[in-house]
Amino acid sequence: MTPRELLAESFRVAVASVQAEAVLPVHLPQPPQGKTLVVGAGKAAAAMARCVERHWPKQAPLGGLVITRHGHALPTERIEVIEAGHPLPDAAGLDAAQRLHDLCAGANENDLILALISGGGSSLLTLPAPGLGLADIQATTHALLRSSAPIEDINTVRKHLSRTLGGQLAAVTRAPVLALIVSDVAGDAATHIASGPFAPDPTTYADALAVLQRWQVGAPEAVTRHLTLGVRGEIADTPKAGRPCFAHVENRVIAKGRMALDAAASFFAERGVTPVILGDTVIGEAREVAQAHAALAQEIRHHDRPGPAPVAVLSGGETSVTVTGPGRGGRNAEYLLSLALHLNGLAGAYALAADTDGIDGTEDNAGALIAPDSLARAKQAGIDGQRCLADNDAYRFFAGLDDLLVTGPTLTNVNDYRAILIS
């Protein structure tokens, strides 16, 4: 395989290792005395629901509703799948979230709620708190996403503007709950994945208001008023650890970024390439993370540390982008463009960065690839890499080189996958 083919295949292997069929069946419980109600939200929700149907006893009652992003649905027979907006919620999502909320509220002690949770669920499960409307949530979410706030901070705000997130679905049901979770966040804490609809929420209204202030997010007046009322104690906070509602809830992470990295590491090792895993919790500004990774690549190339080539440096997690320019491109494309500029044509250095859900930000690509000649080819094509980076226009840079990685929705989501190959 060529270096580019190795990188692309490593991504395929990483994604395959965290597909529903690979991770979910072993976690399925025995059917309860009553009915089993499947609910869920996220980019993997439809694939998880179809997997449950395939492995659930045919004679056992099964039904429910899951919400996934537009374009991520799959055909199912017993569990309804609804597509809705992401990363900005839409009316379809609000209607579906209300129905899902009501299903949970109607379940009893003899039933089982099997919750299928994955990244993207925060937007898809949006059900505004009283006094807030869809436009309020959309405007706040848009402003948060354009800031460089980490996902944990964004979800702190989302939880306190919703009737479903931050453990609130656990609080409305009497049924036992088993939540099977595909993690897309660093640390894999259930409270952060899809804003933890069935998990205790350690954050408060004061924390949510502080997030808006810290990242200078201009939220609608209705949002700041709602959060202020919460700080004053005039609105009940999200349920915390120790509440009785969590005594019958289990949140179980069944897939995470480290599993994808381990699968890719094995793939490279089998082909004589030494894998170096930096971890699945790499966060920070995409262009700054790329600068640090470029320094490591230089160390391998020039000093054989932490080992001689061929080496594959692997990492996961979620970088962020502070959007100041008018261009297009997700965090993985921005990371790669910054990496290419800092590598500056380093001999034998190739890289891939992509979101395991197949969508880099809001674009149609999963990510992109770079090679030692990327900057030279861009110059020949009249594309200024520095200008593209300044304009947050990495998509145009890679589209002009035909180096976008386009996979379509992968129907799973364990966040970003980055691989630097020093051949």
C-alpha positions in Angstrom: 0.0 0.0 0.0 1.1 3.6 -0.6 1.3 5.9 2.5 -2.1 7.5 1.6 -3.7 4.1 1.1 -2.3 3.0 4.5 -3.8 6.0 6.2 -7.2 5.7 4.5 -7.4 2.0 5.4 -6.4 2.7 9.0 -9.4 5.0 9.3 -11.7 2.4 7.8 -10.4 -0.2 10.4 -10.8 2.3 13.2 -14.4 3.1 12.3 -15.3 -0.6 11.8 -14.1 -1.4 15.3 -16.7 0.9 16.9 -19.7 0.0 14.7 -22.9 -1.1 16.5 -22.7 -4.7 15.3 -19.1 -4.9 16.6 -19.8 -3.6 20.1 -23.5 -3.7 21.0 -24.9 -7.3 20.9 -22.9 -8.5 23.9 -24.4 -5.8 26.1 -28.1 -6.6 25.4 -30.0 -7.7 28.5 -32.7 -10.3 28.9 -36.2 -9.1 28.1 -38.2 -7.8 31.1 -41.5 -8.9 32.4 -43.2 -6.1 30.6 -42.3 -4.4 27.4 -39.0 -3.1 26.2 -39.0 0.5 25.1 -36.0 1.6 22.9 -35.3 5.3 23.0 -32.2 7.1 21.8 -30.5 9.9 20.1 -27.3 10.5 18.2 -25.5 9.9 15.0 -25.3 6.2 15.8 -28.9 5.8 16.9 -30.3 4.3 13.8 -27.5 1.7 13.5 -27.8 0.8 17.1 -31.6 0.5 16.8 -31.3 -1.8 13.8 -28.6 -3.9 15.7 -31.0 -4.3 18.7 -33.8 -5.5 16.3 -31.5 -8.1 14.8 -30.4 -9.6 18.1 -33.6 -9.2 20.2 -35.8 -12.3 20.6 -38.5 -12.3 18.0 -41.2 -13.2 20.5 -40.3 -10.5 23.0 -42.2 -7.1 22.8 -40.0 -4.4 21.4 -40.8 -0.9 20.2 -39.7 2.7 20.7 -38.3 5.8 19.0 -34.8 7.0 18.2 -33.6 10.3 16.7 -30.7 10.7 14.4 -29.2 13.3 12.2 -30.6 14.0 8.7 -29.0 11.5 6.3 -28.1 9.0 9.1 -31.3 6.9 9.1 -31.5 3.2 8.4 -34.6 1.0 7.7 -36.0 -0.6 10.8 -39.1 -2.8 11.5 -40.0 -2.4 15.2 -38.3 0.8 16.3 -39.2 4.1 14.7 -36.3 6.3 13.4 -36.8 10.0 13.0 -34.2 12.3 11.4 -33.7 15.8 12.8 -31.3 18.8 12.8 -27.7 18.7 13.9 -25.6 20.7 15.0 -28.5 23.1 15.2 -31.8 21.7 16.4 -34.9 21.9 14.2 -38.7 21.6 14.5 -38.5 17.9 13.6 -36.2 17.3 16.5 -38.4 19.1 19.0 -41.4 17.1 18.0 -39.5 13.8 18.2 -37.9 14.8 21.6 -41.4 15.5 23.0 -42.6 12.1 21.9 -39.5 10.4 23.3 -40.0 12.3 26.6 -43.6 11.1 26.8 -42.7 7.5 26.0 -40.2 7.6 29.0 -42.8 9.1 31.3 -45.4 6.5 30.3 -43.2 3.4 31.1 -43.7 1.6 34.4 -41.7 -0.6 36.8 -42.3 -3.8 34.8 -40.9 -2.3 31.6 -37.3 -1.7 30.5 -36.1 1.4 28.8 -33.1 0.5 26.6 -31.5 3.9 25.8 -29.2 4.1 22.8 -27.0 7.2 23.2 -24.3 8.6 21.0 -22.7 11.9 20.0 -25.0 14.4 18.4 -27.8 13.6 20.9 -27.6 17.0 22.6 -29.0 18.8 19.5 -31.3 15.9 18.4 -32.9 15.7 21.9 -33.6 19.4 22.2 -36.8 20.1 24.1 -36.7 23.7 25.3 -37.4 24.5 28.9 -40.6 26.5 29.6 -40.3 30.1 28.4 -37.8 29.2 25.7 -38.4 28.6 22.0 -36.5 26.9 19.2 -35.0 30.1 17.9 -33.5 30.8 21.4 -31.8 27.4 21.4 -30.6 27.7 17.8 -29.1 31.2 18.4 -27.3 30.1 21.6 -26.0 26.9 20.1 -24.8 28.7 17.0 -22.9 31.3 19.1 -21.4 28.6 21.3 -20.2 26.5 18.3 -18.5 29.6 16.8 -16.6 30.2 20.0 -13.7 28.0 21.1 -15.7 26.6 24.0 -15.0 22.9 24.7 -17.9 20.5 24.3 -18.3 20.1 28.0 -19.0 23.8 28.4 -21.4 23.8 25.5 -23.3 20.9 27.0 -23.4 22.6 30.4 -25.5 25.3 28.8 -27.6 22.9 26.7 -28.6 20.9 29.8 -29.9 24.0 31.5 -32.1 25.1 28.6 -33.7 21.7 28.1 -36.3 19.3 29.6 -34.6 16.2 28.4 -30.9 16.6 28.9 -28.8 16.5 32.1 -30.5 13.4 33.7 -34.0 14.8 33.1 -35.2 11.7 31.2 -34.2 9.5 34.1 -36.2 11.8 36.4 -39.5 11.3 34.4 -39.6 7.5 34.2 -40.4 4.8 36.7 -38.9 2.1 34.5 -35.5 0.6 34.9 -33.1 2.1 32.4 -30.0 0.6 30.7 -28.3 3.2 28.6 -25.8 1.9 26.1 -23.5 4.7 25.1 -21.1 5.4 22.2 -18.8 8.0 23.5 -17.6 11.0 21.5 -16.1 13.0 24.3 -12.7 13.0 26.1 -12.9 11.0 29.3 -16.0 9.1 28.3 -18.1 10.5 31.1 -21.8 9.7 30.6 -22.9 13.2 31.7 -21.1 14.8 28.7 -22.1 12.3 26.0 -25.2 13.8 24.3 -25.5 15.9 27.4 -26.3 12.8 29.6 -30.1 12.5 29.3 -30.0 9.6 31.8 -27.0 10.6 33.8 -26.6 12.8 37.0 -25.6 16.3 36.1 -22.9 17.9 38.3 -23.3 21.3 36.7 -25.5 24.1 37.8 -27.3 27.2 36.4 -24.5 29.3 37.7 -22.0 27.2 35.7 -24.1 27.6 32.5 -24.2 31.4 33.0 -20.5 31.4 33.6 -19.9 29.6 30.3 -21.7 32.3 28.4 -19.7 35.0 30.1 -16.3 33.1 29.9 -16.6 32.6 26.1 -18.3 36.0 25.5 -21.4 34.3 24.0 -24.2 36.7 23.3 -27.3 34.6 24.0 -30.9 35.8 23.5 -32.4 37.7 26.4 -34.9 34.8 27.1 -31.9 32.5 27.6 -30.0 34.7 30.0 -33.3 35.4 31.9 -34.0 31.7 32.2 -30.5 31.0 33.5 -30.6 33.9 35.9 -33.9 32.6 37.4 -32.2 29.2 37.8 -29.3 30.8 39.7 -31.8 32.5 42.0 -33.4 29.1 42.7 -36.7 30.0 41.1 -36.3 27.1 38.7 -35.3 23.6 39.8 -31.9 22.5 38.7 -31.1 19.4 36.8 -31.1 16.1 38.9 -27.8 15.4 40.8 -26.0 12.3 41.9 -27.8 10.5 44.8 -31.3 11.3 43.6 -33.6 8.3 43.8 -34.3 8.4 40.1 -30.8 7.1 39.4 -31.1 4.1 41.5 -32.7 2.2 38.6 -30.5 3.6 35.9 -27.2 2.1 34.5 -25.1 4.2 32.0 -22.7 1.9 30.2 -20.2 3.1 27.7 -19.8 0.4 25.0 -17.6 2.2 22.4 -15.0 5.0 22.7 -12.2 6.6 20.9 -9.5 4.5 22.5 -11.0 1.4 20.9 -10.7 2.9 17.5 -7.1 4.0 18.2 -6.2 0.5 19.4 -7.7 -1.1 16.3 -5.7 1.3 14.1 -2.5 0.6 16.1 -2.9 -3.1 15.5 -3.4 -2.5 11.8 -0.2 -0.5 11.5 1.8 -2.9 13.7 0.8 -5.8 11.4 2.3 -3.9 8.5 5.6 -3.2 10.1 4.8 0.4 11.2 5.4 1.2 14.8 2.3 2.8 16.4 2.6 5.6 18.9 -0.8 6.4 20.6 -0.9 9.9 22.1 -4.3 9.3 23.6 -7.9 9.8 22.9 -8.3 13.0 25.0 -6.4 15.5 22.8 -8.1 18.8 22.9 -7.3 22.5 22.2 -7.3 24.8 19.2 -6.9 22.7 16.1 -4.0 24.8 14.6 -2.1 24.7 17.9 -2.5 21.0 18.4 -1.2 20.6 14.8 1.9 22.7 15.7 2.7 20.4 18.6 2.2 17.3 16.5 4.4 18.7 13.7 7.2 19.1 16.3 6.8 15.4 17.2 7.0 14.4 13.6 10.2 16.4 13.1 11.7 14.6 16.2 10.9 11.2 14.6 12.3 12.2 11.2 15.5 13.8 12.4 16.3 12.1 15.7 14.5 8.7 15.7 12.6 9.6 18.8 10.4 8.1 20.2 11.5 5.6 17.5 12.8 5.3 14.0 10.5 5.4 11.0 8.2 4.0 9.9 6.1 5.3 12.7 2.3 6.1 12.9 1.4 8.7 15.5 -2.2 8.3 16.5 -4.5 10.5 18.5 -8.2 11.1 19.2 -10.3 13.6 21.0 -11.9 16.8 19.8 -10.0 19.9 18.9 -11.8 23.3 18.5 -11.8 26.2 16.1 -12.3 29.8 16.9 -14.0 31.0 13.8 -12.9 34.5 12.7 -12.9 34.1 8.9 -15.5 33.6 6.2 -14.2 30.3 4.9 -15.4 26.7 5.1 -13.9 23.7 6.8 -14.2 21.6 10.0 -11.7 21.2 12.8 -10.0 18.2 11.1 -9.3 20.1 7.9 -8.1 23.1 9.9 -5.8 20.8 11.9 -4.3 19.3 8.7 -3.8 22.6 7.0 -1.9 23.9 10.0 0.0 20.6 10.2 1.1 20.9 6.6 2.2 24.5 7.1 4.3 23.5 10.1 5.8 20.4 8.5 6.6 22.5 5.4 7.1 19.6 3.1 8.9 17.3 5.6 10.2 14.2 3.7 8.2 11.1 4.2 5.5 12.8 6.3 1.8 12.0 5.5 -1.3 12.5 7.6 -5.0 12.0 7.8 -7.5 13.6 10.2 -11.2 12.8 10.1 -14.3 12.7 12.3 -15.4 9.1 12.8 -19.0 10.0 12.1 -18.0 10.9 8.5 -18.8 14.6 8.9 -16.1 17.2 9.6 -18.1 20.0 11.2 -21.0 20.8 8.9 -19.3 19.9 5.6 -19.7 16.9 3.3 -16.3 15.4 4.0 -15.1 13.3 6.9 -11.7 15.0 6.8 -8.7 15.2 4.5 -5.1 13.9 3.8 -1.8 15.7 3.4 1.5 14.5 1.8 5.0 16.0 1.6 4.1 17.7 -1.6 0.8 19.3 -0.5 2.1 22.8 -0.1 3.9 22.6 -3.4 0.9 21.4 -5.3 -1.3 24.1 -3.7 1.2 26.8 -4.8 1.2 25.4 -8.3 -2.7 25.6 -8.2 -2.6 29.2 -7.0 -3.9 28.3 -3.5 -2.3 30.2 -0.6 -2.3 27.9 2.5 -1.5 30.7 4.9 -4.4 32.7 3.6 -6.8 29.7 3.8 -5.8 29.1 7.4 -6.3 32.8 8.3 -9.8 32.6 6.7 -10.8 29.3 8.3 -11.0 28.1 4.7 -9.3 24.7 4.9 -12.1 23.0 3.0 -11.2 25.1 -0.1 -7.5 24.2 0.3 -8.1 20.5 0.2 -10.9 20.6 -2.3 -8.5 22.3 -4.7 -6.0 19.5 -4.3 -8.6 16.8 -4.5 -7.5 15.6 -1.0 -10.7 15.7 0.9 -11.7 12.4 2.5 -15.4 11.7 1.7 -17.0 8.7 3.3 -20.6 9.7 3.9 -22.2 9.1 7.3 -20.5 6.2 9.1 -23.3 5.6 11.5 -21.0 5.7 14.5 -19.2 8.5 16.4 -16.2 8.2 18.7 -14.9 11.7 17.8 -11.8 12.5 15.8 -9.2 10.2 14.4 -5.8 11.6 13.5 -2.8 9.6 12.1 0.6 11.0 11.1 2.7 8.5 9.1 6.4 9.0 9.0 7.5 6.6 6.3 
